[in-house]
Amino acid sequence: MTHTDIAHGRRPALVAGAARGIGAAVARRPAHDGLAVGATDLDGADRADTVAAITGAGGVAAAVAADVWDEASVTAAVARVADELGPWTVLAGNAGIGARAGLVARTAQRSVRRLGGESEEFRRGAARSIPAGRVGGPEDVAHTASFPVSPEAGFVSGQVVHVADGPVGRG
């Protein structure tokens, strides 16, 4: 049996950091779009949940352990995805960077709490300041990441897309 048979003729994507949050949403989206997904992450339980969500919806996915800080781990993960699904043609790098990412998240959470961000009133006010009138979520990033790898984007190359709900400058 070849990897093409395993992936049912679907173009393979490798998604790093696919266990939860934005990474899980970005892993689910290409599967929804018909790609086979190699979901990599250190967190085995959440990585398995992402793959179960994909396969439960009729998609094709493989859960692969990978530590983005360890070159040998990444090399092995890339090889395993290629063995199981075929050579990947789409790469989405969503992996958090361990302690640094945790430090940034904790600092941001402390700042939000100091500003009253735990209250519903604060959240509503923050949403009103965003042009879309709501706070974005993981699915918003996933939808945006989907377009550049779609057939419709065949004439698009070398773009940077900021998923931040557009400019918020006020005149």
C-alpha positions as CSV (number, residue, x, y, z in Angstrom):
1,M,0.0,0.0,0.0
2,T,1.4,3.4,-0.9
3,H,1.1,6.6,1.1
4,T,-1.3,7.9,-1.6
5,D,-3.6,5.0,-0.9
6,I,-3.5,5.8,2.8
7,A,-4.3,9.5,2.3
8,H,-7.1,8.6,-0.2
9,G,-5.6,10.8,-2.9
10,R,-5.7,13.9,-0.7
11,R,-2.9,16.4,-0.7
12,P,-1.0,16.1,2.6
13,A,-0.5,19.0,5.0
14,L,1.8,19.1,8.0
15,V,0.5,21.2,10.9
16,A,2.9,21.9,13.8
17,G,1.4,22.7,17.1
18,A,-1.9,21.0,16.3
19,A,-3.0,20.0,19.8
20,R,-5.3,22.9,20.8
21,G,-6.3,26.5,20.1
22,I,-5.3,28.1,16.8
23,G,-3.2,25.0,15.9
24,A,-6.1,22.6,16.3
25,A,-8.4,24.9,14.3
26,V,-5.7,25.2,11.6
27,A,-5.4,21.4,11.5
28,R,-9.1,20.9,11.2
29,R,-9.6,23.4,8.4
30,P,-7.4,21.8,5.7
31,A,-9.1,18.5,6.5
32,H,-12.4,20.2,6.0
33,D,-11.0,21.5,2.6
34,G,-10.1,17.9,1.6
35,L,-6.4,17.6,2.6
36,A,-4.9,14.8,4.6
37,V,-3.4,16.3,7.8
38,G,-0.3,15.3,9.8
39,A,-1.0,16.8,13.2
40,T,2.2,17.3,15.2
41,D,2.6,18.4,18.8
42,L,4.2,17.4,22.0
43,D,0.8,17.0,23.8
44,G,-0.3,13.5,23.0
45,A,-3.8,13.6,24.4
46,D,-4.8,16.9,22.8
47,R,-3.1,15.9,19.6
48,A,-5.1,12.7,19.5
49,D,-8.3,14.8,20.2
50,T,-7.5,16.9,17.1
51,V,-7.0,13.9,14.9
52,A,-10.2,12.3,16.3
53,A,-12.2,15.4,15.4
54,I,-10.8,15.3,11.9
55,T,-11.4,11.6,11.3
56,G,-14.8,11.8,13.0
57,A,-15.8,14.4,10.4
58,G,-14.7,12.1,7.6
59,G,-11.2,13.5,7.1
60,V,-7.8,11.7,7.0
61,A,-5.2,12.5,9.6
62,A,-2.2,11.1,11.5
63,A,-1.1,12.1,15.0
64,V,2.6,12.6,15.2
65,A,4.7,13.6,18.2
66,A,7.2,16.4,17.6
67,D,9.2,18.9,19.7
68,V,10.0,22.0,17.7
69,W,13.0,22.7,19.9
70,D,14.6,19.3,18.9
71,E,15.8,19.0,15.3
72,A,15.9,15.2,15.4
73,S,12.3,15.1,16.6
74,V,11.1,17.4,13.8
75,T,13.1,15.4,11.2
76,A,11.4,12.2,12.5
77,A,8.0,13.8,12.5
78,V,8.4,15.1,8.9
79,A,9.5,11.6,7.8
80,R,6.6,9.9,9.6
81,V,4.0,12.3,8.0
82,A,5.5,11.6,4.6
83,D,5.5,7.8,5.2
84,E,1.9,7.8,6.4
85,L,0.3,10.4,4.2
86,G,2.8,11.2,1.4
87,P,5.2,14.1,1.0
88,W,3.4,17.2,2.4
89,T,2.8,20.1,0.2
90,V,1.3,22.4,2.8
91,L,3.1,23.4,6.1
92,A,1.4,25.4,8.9
93,G,3.7,26.3,11.8
94,N,1.6,27.0,14.9
95,A,3.8,25.5,17.6
96,G,4.1,27.6,20.7
97,I,7.7,28.1,21.9
98,G,7.4,26.5,25.3
99,A,8.5,28.6,28.3
100,R,8.7,31.8,26.2
101,A,5.1,31.4,24.9
102,G,4.0,30.7,28.5
103,L,5.7,33.8,29.8
104,V,4.1,36.0,27.1
105,A,0.7,34.5,27.8
106,R,1.0,34.9,31.6
107,T,2.2,38.5,31.2
108,A,-0.7,39.3,28.9
109,Q,-3.2,37.7,31.3
110,R,-1.9,39.8,34.2
111,S,-2.2,43.0,32.1
112,V,-5.7,42.2,31.1
113,R,-6.7,41.5,34.8
114,R,-5.1,44.8,35.9
115,L,-7.3,46.6,33.3
116,G,-10.4,44.8,34.4
117,G,-10.4,42.4,31.5
118,E,-12.0,39.6,33.4
119,S,-15.3,41.4,33.4
120,E,-18.0,41.0,30.7
121,E,-18.2,44.8,30.5
122,F,-14.5,45.0,29.6
123,R,-14.9,42.3,26.9
124,R,-17.9,44.1,25.4
125,G,-15.9,47.4,25.3
126,A,-12.9,45.6,23.7
127,A,-15.2,44.1,21.1
128,R,-16.7,47.5,20.2
129,S,-13.2,48.8,19.5
130,I,-12.6,46.2,16.9
131,P,-14.1,46.9,13.4
132,A,-15.8,43.5,13.2
133,G,-17.4,44.2,16.6
134,R,-16.2,40.9,18.1
135,V,-13.0,39.4,19.3
136,G,-11.5,36.9,16.9
137,G,-10.8,33.3,17.6
138,P,-8.9,30.3,16.4
139,E,-11.3,29.6,13.6
140,D,-10.7,33.1,12.2
141,V,-7.0,32.3,11.8
142,A,-7.8,28.9,10.3
143,H,-10.2,30.4,7.7
144,T,-7.5,32.8,6.6
145,A,-4.8,30.1,6.5
146,S,-7.0,28.0,4.3
147,F,-7.1,30.4,1.3
148,P,-3.4,30.5,0.3
149,V,-3.3,26.7,0.0
150,S,-6.5,26.4,-2.0
151,P,-6.8,26.0,-5.8
152,E,-8.4,29.5,-5.9
153,A,-5.1,31.0,-4.7
154,G,-3.1,29.6,-7.7
155,F,-1.9,33.1,-8.8
156,V,-1.1,34.3,-5.2
157,S,2.5,34.0,-3.9
158,G,4.7,35.6,-1.3
159,Q,2.0,37.3,0.8
160,V,1.9,38.2,4.4
161,V,-1.7,38.3,5.8
162,H,-2.3,39.9,9.1
163,V,-5.3,38.3,10.9
164,A,-6.1,41.3,13.0
165,D,-9.4,42.5,11.7
166,G,-7.9,45.3,9.6
167,P,-6.5,48.7,10.5
168,V,-8.0,50.4,13.6
169,G,-6.6,53.8,13.1
170,R,-9.0,56.6,13.7
171,G,-8.8,59.9,11.9
